[in-house]
Amino acid sequence: MTTINIASKANQATTFPALLAASYVNEIGPKSPITIRFEEVENLQSQEDCAVELSLRDGISKLGSEQVVRQLLETYPILQGKNHEHVREWLYKSCAFYGADPKSIGNPLQELDAHLILRSYIVGYSLSAADLALWGAIRGNKVAYAAVKNVALPNVSRWFKFVDETCPWIATAIQSANAQAQSKRSAKSSEGASYDIALPETEKGVVTRFPPEPSGYLHIGHAKAALLNDYFAHEKYRGTLLCRFDDTNPSKEKEEFQDAIIEDLALMGIRPDKTSYTSDYFEELYQYCVTMIKEGKAYCDDTEKEKMQHERWHGIASERRDASTEDNLSRFQEMKKGTYQGVRWCVRAKISVDDPNKALRDPVIYRCNCDKHHRTGDKWKIYPTYDFCCPIIDAVEGVTHALRTIEYRDRNPQYEWMLRALNLRKVHIWDFARMNFIRTVLSKRKLTKLVDRGVVWGWDDPRFPTIRGIRRRGMTIDALREFILKQGPSRNIVNLDWTLFWATNKRYIDPVAPRHTAILKDKVVTTMVKGARLAPYTEDKPKHGKNHEIGTKKVAYSTEILIEQTDAQNFAQDEEITLMNWGNAIIRKITHSMNPLHHKDVTSLELELHLQGDFKATKQKITWLSTQGQELIPVELVDFDYLITKDILEEGDELENFLNPETEFRSEAFADANVADLSENDIIQFERKGYFRVDRPFHHGQPAVLFKIPTGKGGR
């Protein structure tokens, strides 16, 4: 096995040339691809300037980017082009771009710019190692890369862009290098590097808790809280993780949401050591409230809502604040019974009237609610607030460290006051920043509004930031865990871009997604192929060119094939093209529409096979499907856009004013016969179209429905 090891911390100008040369060899599909590995070091050996190492099957080993690329030239002649000496000469010149001094790379850039006048490639008329080495060195050098965008180097800029656009695999290779380096740093982080937040008194044991409210589905923000609690409990400190449902609002909570949360946690690989419910403690919480009233630490209040808000804001004491213990206990009993008089009242903690921290200004700790509870039925008519029951149950259940998002920071003193007021043991609090994403709402109230108004299909809509929504879009659990844990327990609030999220996912699905073919039905072009066998036939081809373990698929061949209209319109008479998974062919006849309004539309084509042609010399490499020798499968391809048109909704922005009017895009297509065997949730790649998740498989003639999976490119 041929292997290249690359030091991910090294100067990328010295590593990218070898990376791209090896990636190009893999792209053209040798029987034994080169394995590319990354190590998080600056040098692979003890000596300096050893950022790349090549190990061949016959035992040959080369160190250093220049030596590695030269050895690849000898081992894989496809890299040499037709003028070996000139290629080697330019390989030597690529070393000039390793340094970061603008003065040292100025002359080499000018020389390259002059050389590229009237040239598309550095040597000859096709891509060679010379292009790859120089392109890689420039791309890895921040100074040179910035200079390429300068209008003073028009020929270098044109060549650089041309290579980038005609070799899309280069972007994948560069992204892979950066992503794998980041992945290794993340792995170290998960071992305790950036996660070393010095939780106090961990030597006594660690118990964390995740307290979701069963009034909706988990979204990406909840996922961070759940995974961080799981990480500190099960990985860093090998402690205990509790999942406690905060079921204190019977008006909004449902058993459906509760069951969905349990399932979503399991999907994320989170296994709580114990699951409990706040409703398990309603009697204890009631007694704690009675104790606070008896000790003068709480009182009942029937002040109207708007007046209470005004008094709290301006530091004005409630008229009921100094009511007697007897009156307060009597009113609390009326609340418990849910009587006409009782439902007017609430219970407030007697903390402060005018504390600068308004969260401490006598917060409400109990309310009446006569709705039926999904677990306790109509037994209770009073329910504690989260700020009251959370610290109490944390202490009772043995929680040692409460991880809370920073919007609770002002209420942390309230949490601590409750523990002191009831003489309960201390629980350590750690704040972390919640995850926000651009053009996304995470407010449960706003998400519910979108569901109720029919803007989306439901809580599992692939445009939704719920765990179910992003999984239905095609996110894998491994990628979800990696991305969230990469963010760490930071207290800095950032607005993340979804492109980073989906780029992480692509690294997981690309190596294992089977490759298939789909041709859009709209104005599809029926094409006759001269030189093909008269009788249709099939051949077994690998489902993945670089991962043969995935298996094989049947590819049908015949004299009649389908080609997409957009491809057909780009053909020129007698142009040689490449039919992917078949070979080259020459355009012999193009027939256009007779309709003057659609004259550009191609109605039919005739090709002549030229299988001995060089596929590297063709500009257009297209997908196609045989109409014979297989049953074409109807599919519906669905893509989505953001629901919100503005990156960040600010205070005062009305959600309705920023809803994207068009967020769903459907296309009908034909797919190869192998697609009939796909199951729901399978992830595949339609070549030249992207990655897709099967939402509804082909069944009884009903088209398969596949959702396009974002990859971090293209905006949405």
Secondary structure, DSSP 4 states (H G I P E B T S, - for coil): --EEEEETTS-HHHHHHHHHHHHHHHHT--SSPPEEEEESSS-SSSSSS--EEEE-TTS-EEESHHHHHHHHHHH-GGGT-S-HHHHHHHHHHGGGGSS--HHHHHHHHHHHHHHTTT-SSSSTTS--HHHHHHHHHHHH-HHHHHHHTSTT-HHHHHHHHHHHHH-HHHHHHHHHHHHHHHHHHHHHHHTTSTT----TTGGG--EEEE---SSS--BHHHHHHHHHHHIIIIIIS--EEEEEE----TTT--HHHHHHHHHHHHHTT---SEEEEGGGGHHHHHHHHHHHHHTTSEEEE---HHHHHHHHHHT---TTTT--HHHHHHHHHHHHHT-TTGGG-EEEE-S-SS-SSGGGSS-EEEEE--SPBTTTBTS-SEEE-HHHHHHHHHHHHT--EEEEEGGGGGGHHHHHHHHHHTTPPP-EEEEEPPPEETT----HHHHHHHHHTTSSSSTT-TTS-BHHHHHHHT--HHHHHHHHHHHTT-----EE-HHHHHHHHHHHHTTTPPEE-EEE-TT-EEEEEETS-SS-EEEEEESSTT-GGG-EEEEEE-SEEEE-HHHHTT--TT-EEEETTTEEEEEEEEEE-S-GGGTT-EEEEEEEE-TTS-GGG-S-EE--EESSSS-PEEEEEEEE--SBSSSSPPTT--GGGGB-S--EEEEEEEE-GGGGG--TT-EEEETTTEEEEEEE--BTTBPEEEEEEP-S-S--
